[in-house]
Amino acid sequence: QPRIFLRMAQDGLWFSAFAVIDPETQVPSAGIKLTGIVCALLACFVPLEALANLISLGTLMVFTFVDAGVILLRLRSVSEATYHATEDPQAKDDEKRNLARIHDNVVLLLIAFFGFLLSASFVLRNFSSMTWLVVLLLVAACCCGFGIASLPPGWQAIDEQQVHGHVVTTFSCPMVPFLPLLGLGCNTFMMGSLPPSSWLLCFTWFALGVAIYFSYGIHHSSLGKKAEYADESGEAAP
């Protein structure tokens, strides 16, 4: 965890004091101290079962974000290839708007996919007699998954291949978006089986992280500053 604080601080997403390496010990001492204090407080005041469920939920949530991120990164690669392959300025503007619409629709479908599966898991855990509702929610989630798969063209044509005449080199995950959706679905279903107390603790922790990000990280992000510079110089991707 201290190394995560170090990397986040170096990227501007966490307070700059955590980016300092102790010259004598060559370790991020601020991150180690904070991690030790937080772990001690959690061990003293949070029941072990609740803490174990919280860790499980947090880990599954991170894996869920990773699966969704793979889909969005692949979509971004397809969008960049399609955009740069378009030569006519008017067609570029139309393509940019179309790709933005596709991206928004994919994000909405991902959220719906997550919500339907989470609801199905919750109903199955607490109202096992309502099988029809579980089936209905699973069908709705599958429809969202197929909607994601059918929105953008060329999901698979990314790894060192020609996409509309433009060569794109990027990380290649097989069977996109079906494999990431399968991972996202499995993680979500397991998350729904955890007790409500774990969700309350997780949302509290999540709200704290969001508050820090929007009050500090978003204004100091090195990646955000690069994007702003690219926008000003006219080199931004769509």
C-alpha positions as CSV (number, residue, x, y, z in Angstrom):
1,Q,0.0,0.0,0.0
2,P,2.8,2.6,0.7
3,R,4.1,2.0,-2.8
4,I,0.6,2.6,-4.2
5,F,0.5,5.9,-2.3
6,L,4.0,6.7,-3.7
7,R,2.9,6.1,-7.3
8,M,-0.4,8.0,-6.9
9,A,1.5,10.9,-5.4
10,Q,4.0,11.0,-8.2
11,D,1.0,11.1,-10.6
12,G,-0.5,13.9,-8.7
13,L,-3.6,11.9,-7.5
14,W,-2.4,11.8,-3.9
15,F,-0.8,14.4,-1.6
16,S,2.8,15.2,-2.6
17,A,4.2,14.4,0.8
18,F,3.7,10.7,0.0
19,A,5.9,11.0,-3.1
20,V,9.0,11.7,-0.9
21,I,11.5,8.9,-0.5
22,D,13.4,8.9,2.8
23,P,17.0,9.7,2.0
24,E,18.3,7.4,4.8
25,T,16.1,4.4,4.5
26,Q,15.1,4.8,0.8
27,V,11.4,4.0,1.5
28,P,8.3,6.1,1.3
29,S,8.1,6.7,5.1
30,A,4.9,8.8,5.0
31,G,3.0,6.1,3.3
32,I,4.3,3.4,5.7
33,K,3.2,5.5,8.7
34,L,-0.3,6.2,7.4
35,T,-0.8,2.5,6.4
36,G,0.3,1.4,9.8
37,I,-2.0,3.8,11.6
38,V,-5.0,2.9,9.5
39,C,-4.4,-0.9,9.8
40,A,-4.0,-0.6,13.6
41,L,-7.3,1.3,13.9
42,L,-9.1,-1.2,11.7
43,A,-7.7,-4.1,13.6
44,C,-8.8,-2.6,16.9
45,F,-12.3,-1.3,16.1
46,V,-13.6,-3.4,13.2
47,P,-14.8,-7.0,13.7
48,L,-12.7,-9.6,11.9
49,E,-15.7,-11.0,9.8
50,A,-16.7,-7.5,8.7
51,L,-13.2,-6.7,7.8
52,A,-12.8,-9.9,5.8
53,N,-16.0,-9.2,3.9
54,L,-14.9,-5.6,3.3
55,I,-11.6,-6.8,1.8
56,S,-13.4,-9.3,-0.4
57,L,-15.8,-6.7,-1.6
58,G,-13.1,-4.2,-2.3
59,T,-11.0,-6.7,-4.2
60,L,-13.9,-7.9,-6.3
61,M,-14.8,-4.3,-7.0
62,V,-11.3,-3.5,-8.2
63,F,-11.4,-6.6,-10.5
64,T,-14.8,-5.4,-11.8
65,F,-13.3,-1.9,-12.6
66,V,-10.4,-3.6,-14.4
67,D,-12.8,-5.7,-16.6
68,A,-14.8,-2.6,-17.5
69,G,-11.6,-0.7,-18.1
70,V,-10.4,-3.4,-20.6
71,I,-13.6,-2.9,-22.6
72,L,-13.4,0.9,-22.6
73,L,-9.7,0.9,-23.5
74,R,-10.4,-1.4,-26.4
75,L,-13.2,0.8,-27.5
76,R,-10.9,3.8,-27.3
77,S,-8.4,2.0,-29.5
78,V,-11.1,1.3,-32.1
79,S,-12.3,4.9,-31.9
80,E,-8.8,6.3,-32.4
81,A,-8.2,4.1,-35.4
82,T,-11.5,5.0,-37.0
83,Y,-11.0,8.7,-36.3
84,H,-7.5,8.9,-37.7
85,A,-8.4,6.9,-40.8
86,T,-11.0,9.5,-41.8
87,E,-9.5,12.2,-44.0
88,D,-12.3,14.5,-44.8
89,P,-12.6,17.2,-42.0
90,Q,-16.4,17.2,-42.1
91,A,-16.4,13.4,-41.9
92,K,-14.0,13.6,-39.0
93,D,-16.4,15.8,-37.0
94,D,-19.3,13.4,-37.7
95,E,-17.2,10.4,-36.8
96,K,-16.1,12.1,-33.6
97,R,-19.7,12.7,-32.5
98,N,-20.7,9.2,-33.5
99,L,-17.8,7.7,-31.5
100,A,-18.7,9.8,-28.5
101,R,-22.2,8.6,-28.7
102,I,-21.1,4.9,-28.9
103,H,-18.8,5.5,-25.9
104,D,-21.6,6.9,-23.8
105,N,-23.9,4.1,-24.8
106,V,-21.3,1.5,-23.9
107,V,-20.8,3.1,-20.4
108,L,-24.5,3.1,-19.8
109,L,-24.9,-0.5,-20.9
110,L,-22.0,-1.5,-18.6
111,I,-23.7,0.2,-15.6
112,A,-27.0,-1.5,-16.5
113,F,-25.2,-4.9,-16.9
114,F,-23.6,-4.5,-13.5
115,G,-26.9,-3.4,-11.9
116,F,-28.9,-6.2,-13.3
117,L,-26.4,-8.9,-12.2
118,L,-26.0,-7.3,-8.7
119,S,-29.8,-7.3,-8.3
120,A,-30.1,-10.9,-9.4
121,S,-27.4,-12.0,-6.9
122,F,-29.2,-10.0,-4.1
123,V,-32.6,-11.5,-4.9
124,L,-31.2,-15.0,-5.1
125,R,-29.5,-14.6,-1.7
126,N,-32.5,-13.0,0.1
127,F,-35.5,-14.1,-1.8
128,S,-34.6,-17.6,-3.2
129,S,-38.3,-18.3,-4.0
130,M,-38.5,-15.5,-6.6
131,T,-36.7,-17.5,-9.3
132,W,-38.6,-15.8,-12.1
133,L,-37.2,-12.4,-11.1
134,V,-33.7,-13.8,-11.1
135,V,-34.1,-15.2,-14.6
136,L,-35.6,-11.9,-15.8
137,L,-32.7,-9.9,-14.4
138,L,-30.2,-12.4,-15.9
139,V,-31.9,-12.1,-19.3
140,A,-31.7,-8.3,-19.1
141,A,-28.0,-8.5,-18.2
142,C,-27.4,-10.7,-21.2
143,C,-29.2,-8.2,-23.5
144,C,-26.9,-5.4,-22.2
145,G,-23.9,-7.6,-22.9
146,F,-25.0,-8.3,-26.5
147,G,-25.7,-4.6,-26.9
148,I,-22.2,-3.8,-25.8
149,A,-20.8,-6.4,-28.3
150,S,-22.8,-5.0,-31.2
151,L,-22.3,-1.3,-30.8
152,P,-18.8,-0.5,-32.1
153,P,-17.4,-2.2,-35.2
154,G,-14.1,-4.1,-35.2
155,W,-13.7,-5.2,-31.5
156,Q,-11.1,-7.8,-32.5
157,A,-9.1,-6.0,-35.1
158,I,-6.7,-4.1,-32.8
159,D,-3.5,-6.1,-32.2
160,E,-1.1,-5.0,-34.9
161,Q,-3.9,-5.1,-37.5
162,Q,-5.5,-2.7,-39.9
163,V,-8.6,-1.0,-38.6
164,H,-10.2,0.9,-41.4
165,G,-6.7,1.3,-42.9
166,H,-5.0,2.6,-39.8
167,V,-2.5,0.5,-37.8
168,V,-3.0,0.5,-34.0
169,T,-0.6,-1.2,-31.5
170,T,-2.0,-1.8,-28.1
171,F,-2.5,-4.4,-25.4
172,S,-4.5,-7.3,-26.8
173,C,-7.1,-9.1,-24.6
174,P,-8.7,-12.1,-26.3
175,M,-12.5,-12.4,-27.0
176,V,-13.3,-8.7,-26.2
177,P,-15.8,-7.8,-25.0
178,F,-17.1,-11.3,-24.0
179,L,-14.2,-12.3,-21.8
180,P,-14.2,-9.1,-19.8
181,L,-18.0,-9.2,-19.5
182,L,-17.7,-12.8,-18.1
183,G,-15.2,-11.6,-15.5
184,L,-17.3,-8.6,-14.7
185,G,-20.4,-10.8,-14.3
186,C,-18.7,-13.4,-12.0
187,N,-17.3,-10.6,-9.8
188,T,-20.6,-8.8,-9.6
189,F,-22.5,-12.0,-8.7
190,M,-20.1,-12.7,-5.9
191,M,-20.3,-9.1,-4.7
192,G,-24.1,-9.5,-4.4
193,S,-23.7,-12.4,-2.0
194,L,-21.9,-10.3,0.6
195,P,-23.9,-8.8,3.6
196,P,-25.2,-5.2,3.5
197,S,-22.8,-4.2,6.3
198,S,-19.9,-4.8,4.0
199,W,-21.5,-2.6,1.4
200,L,-22.0,0.2,3.9
201,L,-18.3,0.1,4.9
202,C,-17.3,-0.1,1.3
203,F,-19.4,2.9,0.2
204,T,-18.0,4.9,3.1
205,W,-14.5,4.1,2.0
206,F,-15.4,4.7,-1.6
207,A,-17.0,8.1,-0.8
208,L,-13.8,9.1,1.1
209,G,-11.7,8.3,-2.0
210,V,-14.1,10.1,-4.3
211,A,-14.0,13.2,-2.1
212,I,-10.2,13.2,-2.1
213,Y,-10.1,12.8,-5.8
214,F,-12.5,15.6,-6.6
215,S,-11.0,18.0,-4.0
216,Y,-7.4,17.3,-4.8
217,G,-6.5,14.6,-7.3
218,I,-8.4,16.0,-10.3
219,H,-6.7,19.4,-9.9
220,H,-3.1,18.0,-9.7
221,S,-3.2,15.0,-12.0
222,S,-0.2,14.9,-14.2
223,L,-2.2,12.9,-16.9
224,G,-4.9,15.6,-16.8
225,K,-2.3,18.3,-17.3
226,K,-0.9,16.4,-20.3
227,A,-4.4,16.1,-21.8
228,E,-5.0,19.9,-21.3
229,Y,-1.7,20.6,-23.1
230,A,-2.6,18.2,-25.9
231,D,-6.0,20.0,-26.3
232,E,-4.3,23.4,-26.5
233,S,-1.8,22.2,-29.1
234,G,-4.5,20.4,-31.1
235,E,-3.1,16.9,-30.7
236,A,-5.8,15.4,-28.6
237,A,-7.3,12.1,-29.4
238,P,-11.1,11.9,-29.9
